[in-house]
Amino acid sequence: MNELGEFLKSERLKKGMTLEEIQEITKIRIRYLKAIEDGDFSVMPAMVYAKGFVKSYAEALGLDGNEIVKKYEYLFKEKEEENLSKAKSYKKTTLDLSWLFSALKKALVSILIIGIIGYGFYYFFAQIKKGLAPLPPKQEVSQTVPEKNETPSAPSTQENVTSTVSPKTVIEKVSETSKKIEYKISPASQSYKVEINMVGEKCWFSIKVDGNVVYEGLMTAGMMKTFEVKNDITILMGYPPAVKISVDGEELPAVSSPSPVTINIHT
């Protein structure tokens, strides 16, 4: 990654710009900009962030961001393969540990069941020794029979109210971390609309709808985009405080963190 970082740093110095100025333009934190120049992408949350940051950095220098990312695509692929290898190694270790935890869990459940059964037998025989207590007398349940001339009451109109209420999209937050927020949605129809409004100055996005990348780029103040979603949408934002997101007209809670955040909405 040093080759790409040295190129961008050289272009920045030619234009007499500082990292602080690049941060102000792109809303990308200096630690990430410096990591790009140093070729150290280990601090990035994910390689998709790295591509977006490089693209925004290049555009801030007046370069073609897409062309720069395409030119150095092989560097990103090398890094992704390295991360994939590490992930497989970690997954293998996790699976080995999960087998041990599963065996311990089954053993504990078996011990608990045996203990409950043993206590049940102990209690049962203890009651036999003491003598069983007499059963409580049966209570007759009286049934009220309507008289012949009594007219049955009409059903309450309130019972039919629910049938006239129109369905509404239900949104539930499933989980939240400093880098990712997940929502589960029960749409009122077969699809739902997600609206993104820019209330701040600038923000870089990478958006996937039903598994396909539908938008990548920089949105500025006053811009708005609407997406028709069937199953799921993933929104990666470089500067979340500048963004307002609504689902079928219902506004999601604002994200105050200045660091990149991914919002995942799915059925």
C-alpha positions in Angstrom: 0.0 0.0 0.0 3.1 2.3 0.3 3.0 3.0 -3.4 -0.5 4.4 -3.3 0.1 6.4 -0.1 3.3 8.0 -1.4 1.5 9.0 -4.6 -1.4 10.7 -2.8 1.0 12.4 -0.3 3.1 13.7 -3.2 0.1 15.1 -4.9 -1.0 16.8 -1.7 2.3 18.4 -1.1 2.4 19.6 -4.7 -0.9 21.5 -4.0 0.5 22.8 -0.7 -2.4 21.2 1.3 -2.3 19.9 4.8 -4.0 16.8 6.2 -6.2 19.1 8.3 -7.5 20.7 5.1 -8.1 17.3 3.5 -10.0 16.3 6.7 -12.2 19.4 6.5 -13.1 18.7 2.9 -13.7 14.9 3.2 -14.8 14.7 6.8 -12.4 11.7 7.1 -10.4 11.7 10.4 -6.7 12.5 10.2 -5.7 9.1 11.6 -7.3 7.4 8.6 -5.8 9.9 6.1 -2.3 9.4 7.6 -2.8 5.6 7.5 -3.5 5.9 3.8 -0.3 7.9 3.2 1.7 5.4 5.4 0.2 2.4 3.6 -1.1 1.1 6.9 -4.6 -0.1 6.3 -4.8 -2.2 9.5 -6.5 0.7 11.3 -9.4 0.7 8.8 -12.7 -1.0 9.9 -12.9 -2.8 6.6 -11.4 -2.6 3.1 -14.6 -1.2 1.7 -13.9 1.9 4.0 -10.4 2.1 2.6 -11.6 2.2 -1.0 -14.1 4.9 -0.1 -11.5 7.0 1.8 -9.0 6.7 -1.0 -11.6 7.8 -3.5 -12.7 10.8 -1.4 -9.0 11.8 -0.7 -8.2 11.7 -4.4 -11.3 13.8 -5.2 -10.3 16.4 -2.6 -7.0 16.7 -4.5 -8.8 17.3 -7.7 -8.1 13.8 -9.1 -10.5 11.2 -10.5 -11.3 9.1 -7.5 -12.7 6.1 -9.4 -9.6 6.0 -11.7 -7.2 6.0 -8.7 -9.1 3.2 -7.0 -9.2 1.2 -10.3 -5.4 1.8 -10.9 -4.4 0.5 -7.5 -7.1 -2.2 -7.3 -4.5 -4.9 -7.1 -3.2 -3.5 -3.8 -6.7 -3.7 -2.3 -7.1 -7.3 -3.5 -3.8 -8.3 -1.9 -4.9 -6.8 1.4 -8.4 -8.5 1.2 -6.8 -11.9 0.5 -4.5 -11.4 3.5 -7.5 -10.4 5.7 -9.5 -13.4 4.4 -6.6 -15.8 5.4 -6.6 -14.3 8.9 -10.4 -14.6 9.2 -10.3 -18.3 8.2 -7.6 -19.0 10.8 -9.7 -17.2 13.4 -12.9 -19.0 12.4 -11.1 -22.4 12.7 -10.0 -21.6 16.2 -13.4 -20.4 17.1 -15.0 -23.6 15.9 -12.6 -25.7 17.9 -13.5 -23.7 21.1 -17.3 -23.7 20.3 -17.2 -27.6 20.3 -15.7 -27.6 23.8 -18.3 -25.0 25.0 -21.1 -27.0 23.5 -19.9 -30.2 25.2 -19.7 -28.4 28.6 -23.1 -26.9 28.1 -24.7 -30.4 27.4 -22.9 -31.8 30.5 -24.3 -29.0 32.7 -27.8 -29.4 31.4 -27.7 -33.2 32.0 -26.5 -32.6 35.6 -29.2 -30.1 36.2 -31.9 -32.4 34.8 -30.6 -35.3 37.0 -30.6 -33.0 40.0 -34.2 -31.9 39.4 -35.4 -35.5 38.9 -33.6 -36.6 42.1 -35.1 -33.8 44.1 -38.5 -34.7 42.8 -38.2 -38.3 44.0 -36.9 -37.1 47.4 -39.8 -34.8 47.8 -42.3 -37.4 46.7 -41.2 -40.1 49.2 -40.9 -37.5 51.9 -44.6 -36.6 51.4 -45.5 -40.3 51.5 -43.8 -40.6 54.9 -45.7 -37.6 56.2 -49.0 -38.7 54.8 -50.7 -37.1 51.8 -52.8 -34.0 52.5 -56.5 -34.3 51.6 -57.5 -32.8 48.3 -59.5 -29.6 48.3 -63.2 -30.0 47.8 -64.5 -29.5 44.2 -66.2 -26.2 43.6 -69.2 -26.4 41.4 -69.1 -23.9 38.6 -72.4 -22.2 38.2 -73.5 -21.4 34.6 -75.9 -18.6 34.0 -78.6 -19.5 31.5 -80.3 -16.6 29.8 -84.0 -16.4 30.3 -86.3 -17.0 27.4 -87.2 -13.4 26.9 -83.7 -12.1 27.4 -82.2 -10.8 24.2 -78.5 -11.5 23.7 -76.4 -8.4 23.7 -75.1 -7.1 20.4 -71.3 -7.5 19.8 -69.3 -4.4 20.7 -68.4 -2.2 17.7 -64.9 -2.0 19.2 -64.2 -5.6 18.1 -64.4 -4.5 14.5 -62.2 -1.4 14.8 -59.0 -3.4 14.3 -60.1 -4.6 10.9 -60.3 -1.1 9.5 -56.8 0.0 10.8 -54.4 0.2 7.9 -51.1 -1.8 8.3 -48.0 0.1 9.3 -44.3 -0.6 8.9 -42.7 -1.7 12.1 -39.0 -1.0 12.8 -37.0 -2.7 15.6 -33.4 -2.1 16.5 -31.7 -5.4 16.8 -28.1 -4.4 17.8 -25.8 -1.4 18.0 -22.0 -0.9 18.2 -19.7 2.0 17.6 -19.3 0.8 14.0 -22.6 -0.9 13.1 -26.3 -0.5 13.8 -28.8 -3.2 12.7 -32.6 -2.8 12.3 -35.2 -5.5 11.6 -38.3 -4.3 9.6 -41.8 -5.7 9.1 -42.9 -3.6 6.0 -46.5 -2.8 5.5 -46.3 -4.0 1.9 -44.0 -6.2 -0.3 -41.3 -3.5 -0.3 -40.3 -0.4 1.6 -38.7 3.0 0.8 -35.5 4.3 2.4 -34.9 8.0 2.1 -31.5 9.6 2.7 -31.3 13.3 3.3 -28.2 15.4 3.7 -28.7 17.8 6.6 -25.0 18.5 7.0 -22.2 19.7 4.6 -20.7 16.5 3.1 -20.7 12.7 3.6 -19.3 9.8 1.6 -21.6 6.8 1.0 -21.5 3.2 -0.1 -25.0 1.7 -0.5 -26.1 -1.8 -1.3 -29.8 -2.8 -1.9 -30.7 -6.5 -1.9 -27.1 -7.5 -2.4 -26.2 -5.0 -5.2 -24.1 -1.8 -4.9 -26.5 0.9 -6.1 -24.5 4.0 -5.1 -21.0 5.0 -4.1 -19.9 8.6 -3.8 -20.0 12.0 -2.0 -23.3 13.6 -1.2 -23.4 17.3 -0.3 -25.9 19.6 1.6 -29.4 19.5 0.4 -29.1 16.3 -1.6 -31.6 13.4 -1.2 -31.8 9.9 -2.5 -34.7 7.4 -2.3 -34.3 3.6 -2.6 -37.0 0.9 -3.1 -36.0 -2.1 -1.0 -37.4 -5.6 -1.1 -35.3 -7.4 1.5 -32.3 -5.5 2.9 -30.2 -2.4 2.5 -26.7 -1.6 3.8 -25.7 2.0 4.2 -22.0 2.8 4.9 -21.6 6.5 5.9 -18.3 8.3 6.3 -19.7 11.2 8.5 -23.1 10.1 10.0 -23.9 13.4 11.8 -24.6 15.0 8.4 -27.2 12.4 7.5 -30.9 11.8 8.2 -32.5 8.4 7.2 -36.2 7.6 7.0 -37.9 4.3 6.4 -41.5 4.5 5.0 -41.7 8.0 6.4 -40.4 7.1 9.9 -37.2 8.8 10.8 -34.4 6.6 12.3 -32.5 8.0 15.4 -29.6 10.3 14.4 -26.1 9.0 14.7 -23.8 11.4 16.5 -20.5 9.6 16.1 -18.1 11.4 13.6 -16.5 8.0 12.7 -17.8 5.8 9.8 -20.9 3.8 10.7 -22.7 1.0 8.8 -26.5 0.8 9.1 -28.1 -2.5 8.0 -31.9 -2.8 7.6 -33.4 -6.1 6.8 -36.8 -8.0 6.9 
